[in-house]
C-alpha cells in the first residue's frame, strides 16, 4: 500500500527537504506527515488537554535563573527542576514510564522497551546532574570557608620552656 504524500508532488523537488525527497523515494511518510496525521486523528482528544505547552513550567523556572545571585540560590532552582521527587526531571521520568506502560498494555512491547530505556537514561542523567550540583556547592563552600579549617589541627606536643638553670636537650 502506498501512503499518500500530501506535501509532495511526483518529480517536484523544488523547495523540498532532503527528508521529503528521501521519504518519497522510499515510499514512506515524513516525520512531519506522521505528526500532522496524528494531530488530525487526535484533535477531539486534544481539546481536553491543558492550554499552553508542557515545557512552560520549566521555562518559568529558567527565568528564575536570571535572578540568582549565589550558588545556594542556583541550587534551590536546580533542585526544583532536576531534583528527586516532584521535580521537572522526576515528572518527565514518570511520563516516560507511564508511556511505556501504555505501550505494553496496547501490545507494543518494542516501543515500551524504548520508552523504558530512555527513562533509565534520564535517571542516569539525573544522578550525574545531582553530582554536578553537589560538586558546585562543595567548590563554592570550600572557596568561601578557606580561613576556617575543615578539621581541627592535630594536637602538637607541648615542650616545656627551658628554665634558667637547664638547657633544652638537643
ROFIKOL-625311 format. One record per atom (N, C-alpha, C): residue number from 1; atom name; x, y, z; chain. Coordinates in nm, 2 decimals. Example, Ala and Ser with C-alpha at 12.3 -4.5 7.8 and 13.67 -1.06 7.14 Angstrom:
% residues 2
(1,N,(1.32,-0.57,0.78),A);
(1,CA,(1.23,-0.45,0.78),A);
(1,C,(1.32,-0.33,0.78),A);
(2,N,(1.28,-0.22,0.71),A);
(2,CA,(1.37,-0.11,0.71),A);
(2,C,(1.29,0.00,0.79),A);
END
This chain:
% residues 170
(1,N,(0.08,-0.12,0.00),A);
(1,CA,(0.00,0.00,0.00),A);
(1,C,(0.09,0.12,0.00),A);
(2,N,(0.06,0.21,-0.09),A);
(2,CA,(0.14,0.34,-0.09),A);
(2,C,(0.07,0.44,-0.01),A);
(3,N,(0.15,0.50,0.08),A);
(3,CA,(0.10,0.61,0.17),A);
(3,C,(0.09,0.74,0.09),A);
(4,N,(-0.01,0.82,0.11),A);
(4,CA,(-0.02,0.95,0.05),A);
(4,C,(0.08,1.04,0.10),A);
(5,N,(0.13,1.13,0.01),A);
(5,CA,(0.23,1.23,0.05),A);
(5,C,(0.17,1.36,0.02),A);
(6,N,(0.09,1.42,0.10),A);
(6,CA,(0.01,1.54,0.07),A);
(6,C,(0.11,1.66,0.05),A);
(7,N,(0.23,1.66,0.09),A);
(7,CA,(0.32,1.77,0.07),A);
(7,C,(0.41,1.75,-0.05),A);
(8,N,(0.39,1.65,-0.13),A);
(8,CA,(0.49,1.61,-0.23),A);
(8,C,(0.42,1.57,-0.36),A);
(9,N,(0.45,1.65,-0.46),A);
(9,CA,(0.41,1.61,-0.60),A);
(9,C,(0.53,1.53,-0.66),A);
(10,N,(0.49,1.43,-0.74),A);
(10,CA,(0.60,1.35,-0.80),A);
(10,C,(0.69,1.44,-0.89),A);
(11,N,(0.81,1.42,-0.88),A);
(11,CA,(0.92,1.48,-0.96),A);
(11,C,(0.93,1.63,-0.93),A);
(12,N,(0.86,1.68,-0.83),A);
(12,CA,(0.87,1.82,-0.79),A);
(12,C,(0.96,1.84,-0.67),A);
(13,N,(1.09,1.85,-0.69),A);
(13,CA,(1.19,1.86,-0.58),A);
(13,C,(1.22,2.00,-0.54),A);
(14,N,(1.17,2.10,-0.61),A);
(14,CA,(1.20,2.24,-0.58),A);
(14,C,(1.14,2.28,-0.44),A);
(15,N,(1.22,2.32,-0.35),A);
(15,CA,(1.17,2.36,-0.22),A);
(15,C,(1.15,2.25,-0.13),A);
(16,N,(1.18,2.13,-0.16),A);
(16,CA,(1.16,2.01,-0.08),A);
(16,C,(1.28,1.98,0.01),A);
(17,N,(1.26,1.93,0.13),A);
(17,CA,(1.37,1.90,0.21),A);
(17,C,(1.43,1.76,0.17),A);
(18,N,(1.55,1.74,0.22),A);
(18,CA,(1.61,1.61,0.19),A);
(18,C,(1.52,1.49,0.25),A);
(19,N,(1.46,1.52,0.36),A);
(19,CA,(1.38,1.42,0.42),A);
(19,C,(1.26,1.39,0.33),A);
(20,N,(1.20,1.49,0.28),A);
(20,CA,(1.08,1.47,0.19),A);
(20,C,(1.12,1.40,0.06),A);
(21,N,(1.23,1.43,0.01),A);
(21,CA,(1.27,1.36,-0.12),A);
(21,C,(1.30,1.21,-0.09),A);
(22,N,(1.38,1.19,0.02),A);
(22,CA,(1.41,1.05,0.06),A);
(22,C,(1.28,0.97,0.10),A);
(23,N,(1.19,1.03,0.17),A);
(23,CA,(1.07,0.97,0.21),A);
(23,C,(0.99,0.93,0.08),A);
(24,N,(0.98,1.02,-0.01),A);
(24,CA,(0.91,0.99,-0.14),A);
(24,C,(0.97,0.87,-0.21),A);
(25,N,(1.10,0.88,-0.22),A);
(25,CA,(1.18,0.77,-0.29),A);
(25,C,(1.16,0.64,-0.22),A);
(26,N,(1.15,0.64,-0.09),A);
(26,CA,(1.14,0.51,-0.01),A);
(26,C,(0.99,0.47,0.01),A);
(27,N,(0.90,0.56,-0.04),A);
(27,CA,(0.76,0.53,-0.02),A);
(27,C,(0.72,0.52,0.13),A);
(28,N,(0.76,0.62,0.20),A);
(28,CA,(0.72,0.63,0.35),A);
(28,C,(0.69,0.77,0.38),A);
(29,N,(0.61,0.79,0.48),A);
(29,CA,(0.58,0.93,0.52),A);
(29,C,(0.70,1.00,0.59),A);
(30,N,(0.70,1.13,0.58),A);
(30,CA,(0.80,1.21,0.66),A);
(30,C,(0.76,1.22,0.80),A);
(31,N,(0.85,1.26,0.89),A);
(31,CA,(0.81,1.28,1.03),A);
(31,C,(0.70,1.39,1.04),A);
(32,N,(0.71,1.50,0.96),A);
(32,CA,(0.61,1.60,0.96),A);
(32,C,(0.47,1.54,0.92),A);
(33,N,(0.47,1.45,0.82),A);
(33,CA,(0.34,1.38,0.78),A);
(33,C,(0.29,1.31,0.90),A);
(34,N,(0.37,1.23,0.96),A);
(34,CA,(0.32,1.15,1.08),A);
(34,C,(0.27,1.23,1.19),A);
(35,N,(0.34,1.34,1.22),A);
(35,CA,(0.29,1.43,1.33),A);
(35,C,(0.16,1.50,1.29),A);
(36,N,(0.15,1.54,1.16),A);
(36,CA,(0.03,1.61,1.12),A);
(36,C,(-0.09,1.51,1.12),A);
(37,N,(-0.07,1.39,1.07),A);
(37,CA,(-0.17,1.29,1.07),A);
(37,C,(-0.22,1.26,1.21),A);
(38,N,(-0.12,1.24,1.30),A);
(38,CA,(-0.16,1.21,1.44),A);
(38,C,(-0.24,1.33,1.50),A);
(39,N,(-0.19,1.45,1.48),A);
(39,CA,(-0.27,1.57,1.53),A);
(39,C,(-0.41,1.57,1.48),A);
(40,N,(-0.43,1.54,1.35),A);
(40,CA,(-0.56,1.53,1.29),A);
(40,C,(-0.65,1.42,1.36),A);
(41,N,(-0.59,1.31,1.38),A);
(41,CA,(-0.66,1.20,1.44),A);
(41,C,(-0.69,1.22,1.59),A);
(42,N,(-0.61,1.30,1.65),A);
(42,CA,(-0.63,1.32,1.80),A);
(42,C,(-0.69,1.46,1.83),A);
(43,N,(-0.75,1.53,1.73),A);
(43,CA,(-0.80,1.67,1.75),A);
(43,C,(-0.90,1.67,1.86),A);
(44,N,(-1.00,1.58,1.86),A);
(44,CA,(-1.10,1.58,1.97),A);
(44,C,(-1.04,1.56,2.11),A);
(45,N,(-0.95,1.47,2.12),A);
(45,CA,(-0.88,1.44,2.25),A);
(45,C,(-0.80,1.57,2.29),A);
(46,N,(-0.74,1.63,2.19),A);
(46,CA,(-0.65,1.75,2.22),A);
(46,C,(-0.73,1.86,2.28),A);
(47,N,(-0.85,1.88,2.25),A);
(47,CA,(-0.93,1.99,2.31),A);
(47,C,(-0.94,1.98,2.46),A);
(48,N,(-0.93,1.86,2.52),A);
(48,CA,(-0.94,1.84,2.66),A);
(48,C,(-0.81,1.86,2.73),A);
(49,N,(-0.70,1.88,2.66),A);
(49,CA,(-0.57,1.90,2.72),A);
(49,C,(-0.55,2.04,2.77),A);
(50,N,(-0.47,2.06,2.88),A);
(50,CA,(-0.44,2.20,2.93),A);
(50,C,(-0.39,2.29,2.82),A);
(51,N,(-0.42,2.42,2.83),A);
(51,CA,(-0.37,2.52,2.74),A);
(51,C,(-0.22,2.54,2.77),A);
(52,N,(-0.15,2.58,2.67),A);
(52,CA,(0.00,2.61,2.69),A);
(52,C,(0.08,2.49,2.66),A);
(53,N,(0.21,2.51,2.65),A);
(53,CA,(0.30,2.40,2.63),A);
(53,C,(0.34,2.33,2.75),A);
(54,N,(0.37,2.20,2.75),A);
(54,CA,(0.41,2.13,2.87),A);
(54,C,(0.54,2.18,2.93),A);
(55,N,(0.63,2.23,2.84),A);
(55,CA,(0.76,2.28,2.89),A);
(55,C,(0.75,2.42,2.96),A);
(56,N,(0.63,2.48,2.96),A);
(56,CA,(0.62,2.62,3.01),A);
(56,C,(0.66,2.63,3.15),A);
(57,N,(0.63,2.53,3.24),A);
(57,CA,(0.67,2.55,3.38),A);
(57,C,(0.82,2.54,3.39),A);
(58,N,(0.89,2.47,3.30),A);
(58,CA,(1.04,2.47,3.31),A);
(58,C,(1.09,2.60,3.26),A);
(59,N,(1.02,2.66,3.16),A);
(59,CA,(1.06,2.80,3.12),A);
(59,C,(1.05,2.90,3.23),A);
(60,N,(0.94,2.88,3.31),A);
(60,CA,(0.93,2.97,3.43),A);
(60,C,(1.05,2.96,3.52),A);
(61,N,(1.09,2.83,3.55),A);
(61,CA,(1.20,2.81,3.64),A);
(61,C,(1.33,2.86,3.58),A);
(62,N,(1.34,2.85,3.45),A);
(62,CA,(1.46,2.90,3.38),A);
(62,C,(1.47,3.06,3.40),A);
(63,N,(1.36,3.12,3.39),A);
(63,CA,(1.36,3.27,3.41),A);
(63,C,(1.40,3.31,3.55),A);
(64,N,(1.38,3.22,3.65),A);
(64,CA,(1.43,3.24,3.78),A);
(64,C,(1.58,3.24,3.79),A);
(65,N,(1.64,3.17,3.70),A);
(65,CA,(1.79,3.17,3.70),A);
(65,C,(1.85,3.31,3.68),A);
(66,N,(1.78,3.40,3.61),A);
(66,CA,(1.83,3.54,3.59),A);
(66,C,(1.83,3.62,3.72),A);
(67,N,(1.76,3.57,3.82),A);
(67,CA,(1.75,3.64,3.95),A);
(67,C,(1.86,3.59,4.05),A);
(68,N,(1.91,3.47,4.01),A);
(68,CA,(2.00,3.40,4.10),A);
(68,C,(2.13,3.48,4.13),A);
(69,N,(2.17,3.49,4.25),A);
(69,CA,(2.30,3.57,4.29),A);
(69,C,(2.40,3.48,4.35),A);
(70,N,(2.36,3.37,4.40),A);
(70,CA,(2.46,3.28,4.48),A);
(70,C,(2.44,3.14,4.43),A);
(71,N,(2.54,3.06,4.47),A);
(71,CA,(2.53,2.91,4.43),A);
(71,C,(2.42,2.85,4.51),A);
(72,N,(2.39,2.89,4.63),A);
(72,CA,(2.28,2.84,4.71),A);
(72,C,(2.15,2.86,4.64),A);
(73,N,(2.13,2.98,4.58),A);
(73,CA,(2.01,3.02,4.51),A);
(73,C,(2.00,2.93,4.38),A);
(74,N,(2.11,2.92,4.31),A);
(74,CA,(2.11,2.83,4.19),A);
(74,C,(2.07,2.69,4.23),A);
(75,N,(2.13,2.64,4.34),A);
(75,CA,(2.10,2.50,4.38),A);
(75,C,(1.95,2.49,4.41),A);
(76,N,(1.89,2.59,4.47),A);
(76,CA,(1.74,2.59,4.50),A);
(76,C,(1.66,2.57,4.38),A);
(77,N,(1.69,2.65,4.27),A);
(77,CA,(1.62,2.65,4.15),A);
(77,C,(1.65,2.51,4.08),A);
(78,N,(1.77,2.47,4.08),A);
(78,CA,(1.81,2.35,4.01),A);
(78,C,(1.74,2.23,4.08),A);
(79,N,(1.73,2.23,4.21),A);
(79,CA,(1.67,2.12,4.28),A);
(79,C,(1.52,2.11,4.24),A);
(80,N,(1.46,2.23,4.22),A);
(80,CA,(1.32,2.23,4.19),A);
(80,C,(1.30,2.16,4.05),A);
(81,N,(1.39,2.19,3.96),A);
(81,CA,(1.38,2.14,3.82),A);
(81,C,(1.44,2.00,3.81),A);
(82,N,(1.55,1.97,3.87),A);
(82,CA,(1.63,1.85,3.85),A);
(82,C,(1.63,1.75,3.96),A);
(83,N,(1.58,1.79,4.08),A);
(83,CA,(1.60,1.70,4.20),A);
(83,C,(1.50,1.59,4.20),A);
(84,N,(1.51,1.51,4.31),A);
(84,CA,(1.42,1.39,4.32),A);
(84,C,(1.28,1.44,4.35),A);
(85,N,(1.19,1.34,4.34),A);
(85,CA,(1.05,1.37,4.38),A);
(85,C,(0.97,1.44,4.27),A);
(86,N,(0.91,1.55,4.30),A);
(86,CA,(0.82,1.61,4.21),A);
(86,C,(0.89,1.72,4.12),A);
(87,N,(1.01,1.70,4.09),A);
(87,CA,(1.08,1.80,4.01),A);
(87,C,(1.04,1.78,3.86),A);
(88,N,(1.08,1.87,3.78),A);
(88,CA,(1.05,1.86,3.64),A);
(88,C,(1.11,1.73,3.58),A);
(89,N,(1.24,1.70,3.62),A);
(89,CA,(1.30,1.58,3.57),A);
(89,C,(1.23,1.45,3.62),A);
(90,N,(1.19,1.46,3.75),A);
(90,CA,(1.12,1.34,3.80),A);
(90,C,(0.98,1.32,3.73),A);
(91,N,(0.92,1.43,3.70),A);
(91,CA,(0.79,1.42,3.63),A);
(91,C,(0.81,1.37,3.49),A);
(92,N,(0.92,1.41,3.42),A);
(92,CA,(0.95,1.36,3.29),A);
(92,C,(0.97,1.21,3.30),A);
(93,N,(1.05,1.16,3.40),A);
(93,CA,(1.07,1.02,3.42),A);
(93,C,(0.94,0.94,3.43),A);
(94,N,(0.85,1.00,3.52),A);
(94,CA,(0.72,0.93,3.54),A);
(94,C,(0.64,0.93,3.41),A);
(95,N,(0.65,1.03,3.33),A);
(95,CA,(0.58,1.04,3.20),A);
(95,C,(0.63,0.92,3.11),A);
(96,N,(0.77,0.91,3.10),A);
(96,CA,(0.82,0.80,3.01),A);
(96,C,(0.78,0.66,3.06),A);
(97,N,(0.78,0.64,3.19),A);
(97,CA,(0.74,0.51,3.25),A);
(97,C,(0.60,0.48,3.22),A);
(98,N,(0.51,0.59,3.23),A);
(98,CA,(0.37,0.57,3.20),A);
(98,C,(0.34,0.54,3.06),A);
(99,N,(0.42,0.61,2.97),A);
(99,CA,(0.41,0.58,2.83),A);
(99,C,(0.45,0.44,2.80),A);
(100,N,(0.55,0.39,2.86),A);
(100,CA,(0.59,0.25,2.84),A);
(100,C,(0.48,0.16,2.89),A);
(101,N,(0.42,0.19,3.00),A);
(101,CA,(0.31,0.10,3.05),A);
(101,C,(0.19,0.10,2.95),A);
(102,N,(0.16,0.22,2.89),A);
(102,CA,(0.06,0.23,2.79),A);
(102,C,(0.09,0.14,2.67),A);
(103,N,(0.21,0.15,2.63),A);
(103,CA,(0.26,0.07,2.51),A);
(103,C,(0.25,-0.08,2.54),A);
(104,N,(0.29,-0.12,2.66),A);
(104,CA,(0.28,-0.26,2.69),A);
(104,C,(0.13,-0.31,2.70),A);
(105,N,(0.05,-0.23,2.75),A);
(105,CA,(-0.10,-0.26,2.76),A);
(105,C,(-0.16,-0.27,2.62),A);
(106,N,(-0.10,-0.20,2.53),A);
(106,CA,(-0.16,-0.19,2.39),A);
(106,C,(-0.07,-0.28,2.29),A);
(107,N,(0.00,-0.38,2.35),A);
(107,CA,(0.07,-0.48,2.27),A);
(107,C,(0.18,-0.41,2.18),A);
(108,N,(0.25,-0.32,2.23),A);
(108,CA,(0.36,-0.26,2.16),A);
(108,C,(0.49,-0.27,2.25),A);
(109,N,(0.54,-0.40,2.27),A);
(109,CA,(0.65,-0.41,2.37),A);
(109,C,(0.78,-0.35,2.32),A);
(110,N,(0.81,-0.35,2.19),A);
(110,CA,(0.93,-0.29,2.15),A);
(110,C,(0.94,-0.14,2.17),A);
(111,N,(0.83,-0.07,2.15),A);
(111,CA,(0.82,0.07,2.18),A);
(111,C,(0.82,0.09,2.33),A);
(112,N,(0.76,0.01,2.41),A);
(112,CA,(0.76,0.02,2.55),A);
(112,C,(0.90,0.01,2.60),A);
(113,N,(0.98,-0.09,2.55),A);
(113,CA,(1.12,-0.11,2.59),A);
(113,C,(1.20,0.02,2.56),A);
(114,N,(1.17,0.09,2.45),A);
(114,CA,(1.25,0.21,2.42),A);
(114,C,(1.21,0.32,2.51),A);
(115,N,(1.08,0.33,2.55),A);
(115,CA,(1.05,0.43,2.65),A);
(115,C,(1.12,0.41,2.78),A);
(116,N,(1.12,0.28,2.82),A);
(116,CA,(1.19,0.24,2.95),A);
(116,C,(1.33,0.27,2.94),A);
(117,N,(1.40,0.24,2.83),A);
(117,CA,(1.54,0.27,2.81),A);
(117,C,(1.57,0.42,2.83),A);
(118,N,(1.49,0.50,2.77),A);
(118,CA,(1.51,0.65,2.78),A);
(118,C,(1.48,0.69,2.93),A);
(119,N,(1.38,0.63,2.99),A);
(119,CA,(1.36,0.66,3.13),A);
(119,C,(1.48,0.63,3.22),A);
(120,N,(1.54,0.52,3.19),A);
(120,CA,(1.66,0.48,3.26),A);
(120,C,(1.78,0.57,3.23),A);
(121,N,(1.79,0.61,3.11),A);
(121,CA,(1.90,0.71,3.07),A);
(121,C,(1.87,0.84,3.14),A);
(122,N,(1.75,0.88,3.15),A);
(122,CA,(1.71,1.00,3.22),A);
(122,C,(1.75,0.99,3.37),A);
(123,N,(1.73,0.87,3.43),A);
(123,CA,(1.77,0.85,3.57),A);
(123,C,(1.92,0.87,3.59),A);
(124,N,(2.00,0.81,3.49),A);
(124,CA,(2.14,0.83,3.50),A);
(124,C,(2.18,0.97,3.48),A);
(125,N,(2.12,1.04,3.39),A);
(125,CA,(2.14,1.19,3.37),A);
(125,C,(2.11,1.26,3.50),A);
(126,N,(2.00,1.23,3.57),A);
(126,CA,(1.96,1.29,3.69),A);
(126,C,(2.07,1.27,3.80),A);
(127,N,(2.12,1.15,3.81),A);
(127,CA,(2.23,1.12,3.90),A);
(127,C,(2.35,1.21,3.87),A);
(128,N,(2.39,1.22,3.75),A);
(128,CA,(2.50,1.30,3.71),A);
(128,C,(2.48,1.45,3.74),A);
(129,N,(2.36,1.49,3.72),A);
(129,CA,(2.33,1.63,3.75),A);
(129,C,(2.33,1.66,3.90),A);
(130,N,(2.28,1.56,3.98),A);
(130,CA,(2.29,1.57,4.12),A);
(130,C,(2.43,1.58,4.17),A);
(131,N,(2.52,1.50,4.11),A);
(131,CA,(2.66,1.51,4.15),A);
(131,C,(2.72,1.64,4.11),A);
(132,N,(2.68,1.69,3.99),A);
(132,CA,(2.73,1.82,3.94),A);
(132,C,(2.69,1.93,4.04),A);
(133,N,(2.56,1.93,4.09),A);
(133,CA,(2.52,2.03,4.18),A);
(133,C,(2.59,2.02,4.32),A);
(134,N,(2.62,1.90,4.36),A);
(134,CA,(2.69,1.88,4.49),A);
(134,C,(2.84,1.93,4.47),A);
(135,N,(2.90,1.90,4.36),A);
(135,CA,(3.03,1.95,4.33),A);
(135,C,(3.04,2.10,4.33),A);
(136,N,(2.94,2.16,4.27),A);
(136,CA,(2.93,2.31,4.26),A);
(136,C,(2.92,2.36,4.40),A);
(137,N,(2.83,2.31,4.49),A);
(137,CA,(2.82,2.36,4.62),A);
(137,C,(2.95,2.34,4.70),A);
(138,N,(3.01,2.22,4.69),A);
(138,CA,(3.13,2.19,4.76),A);
(138,C,(3.24,2.29,4.72),A);
(139,N,(3.25,2.31,4.59),A);
(139,CA,(3.35,2.41,4.55),A);
(139,C,(3.33,2.55,4.60),A);
(140,N,(3.20,2.59,4.60),A);
(140,CA,(3.17,2.72,4.65),A);
(140,C,(3.19,2.73,4.80),A);
(141,N,(3.15,2.64,4.88),A);
(141,CA,(3.17,2.65,5.02),A);
(141,C,(3.31,2.63,5.06),A);
(142,N,(3.39,2.55,4.99),A);
(142,CA,(3.53,2.54,5.02),A);
(142,C,(3.60,2.67,4.99),A);
(143,N,(3.56,2.73,4.89),A);
(143,CA,(3.63,2.86,4.85),A);
(143,C,(3.59,2.97,4.95),A);
(144,N,(3.47,2.97,5.00),A);
(144,CA,(3.43,3.08,5.09),A);
(144,C,(3.47,3.05,5.23),A);
(145,N,(3.51,2.93,5.27),A);
(145,CA,(3.54,2.89,5.40),A);
(145,C,(3.69,2.85,5.42),A);
(146,N,(3.78,2.91,5.33),A);
(146,CA,(3.92,2.87,5.34),A);
(146,C,(3.98,2.91,5.47),A);
(147,N,(3.94,3.02,5.53),A);
(147,CA,(4.00,3.06,5.66),A);
(147,C,(3.97,2.96,5.77),A);
(148,N,(3.86,2.90,5.76),A);
(148,CA,(3.82,2.80,5.87),A);
(148,C,(3.86,2.66,5.83),A);
(149,N,(3.95,2.60,5.90),A);
(149,CA,(3.99,2.46,5.86),A);
(149,C,(3.87,2.37,5.87),A);
(150,N,(3.87,2.27,5.78),A);
(150,CA,(3.77,2.17,5.78),A);
(150,C,(3.77,2.08,5.90),A);
(151,N,(3.90,2.05,5.95),A);
(151,CA,(3.91,1.97,6.07),A);
(151,C,(4.01,2.05,6.16),A);
(152,N,(3.99,2.02,6.29),A);
(152,CA,(4.08,2.09,6.38),A);
(152,C,(4.22,2.04,6.36),A);
(153,N,(4.32,2.13,6.38),A);
(153,CA,(4.46,2.09,6.35),A);
(153,C,(4.50,1.99,6.45),A);
(154,N,(4.59,1.90,6.41),A);
(154,CA,(4.63,1.79,6.51),A);
(154,C,(4.70,1.86,6.63),A);
(155,N,(4.68,1.79,6.74),A);
(155,CA,(4.74,1.84,6.87),A);
(155,C,(4.90,1.83,6.86),A);
(156,N,(4.96,1.94,6.89),A);
(156,CA,(5.11,1.94,6.89),A);
(156,C,(5.16,1.92,7.03),A);
(157,N,(5.25,1.83,7.05),A);
(157,CA,(5.30,1.81,7.19),A);
(157,C,(5.37,1.93,7.24),A);
(158,N,(5.34,1.97,7.35),A);
(158,CA,(5.40,2.09,7.41),A);
(158,C,(5.53,2.05,7.48),A);
(159,N,(5.63,2.12,7.45),A);
(159,CA,(5.76,2.10,7.52),A);
(159,C,(5.77,2.21,7.62),A);
(160,N,(5.80,2.18,7.74),A);
(160,CA,(5.81,2.29,7.84),A);
(160,C,(5.92,2.38,7.81),A);
(161,N,(5.90,2.51,7.83),A);
(161,CA,(6.00,2.61,7.80),A);
(161,C,(6.12,2.58,7.89),A);
(162,N,(6.25,2.60,7.84),A);
(162,CA,(6.36,2.58,7.92),A);
(162,C,(6.37,2.68,8.04),A);
(163,N,(6.41,2.63,8.15),A);
(163,CA,(6.43,2.72,8.27),A);
(163,C,(6.57,2.77,8.27),A);
(164,N,(6.60,2.86,8.36),A);
(164,CA,(6.73,2.93,8.36),A);
(164,C,(6.84,2.84,8.38),A);
(165,N,(6.83,2.74,8.47),A);
(165,CA,(6.94,2.65,8.50),A);
(165,C,(6.96,2.54,8.41),A);
(166,N,(6.87,2.51,8.33),A);
(166,CA,(6.87,2.39,8.24),A);
(166,C,(6.87,2.43,8.09),A);
(167,N,(6.94,2.35,8.02),A);
(167,CA,(6.94,2.38,7.87),A);
(167,C,(6.85,2.27,7.81),A);
(168,N,(6.79,2.31,7.71),A);
(168,CA,(6.70,2.22,7.64),A);
(168,C,(6.78,2.11,7.57),A);
(169,N,(6.73,1.99,7.57),A);
(169,CA,(6.80,1.88,7.51),A);
(169,C,(6.79,1.89,7.36),A);
(170,N,(6.90,1.85,7.30),A);
(170,CA,(6.90,1.86,7.15),A);
(170,C,(6.88,1.73,7.09),A);
END
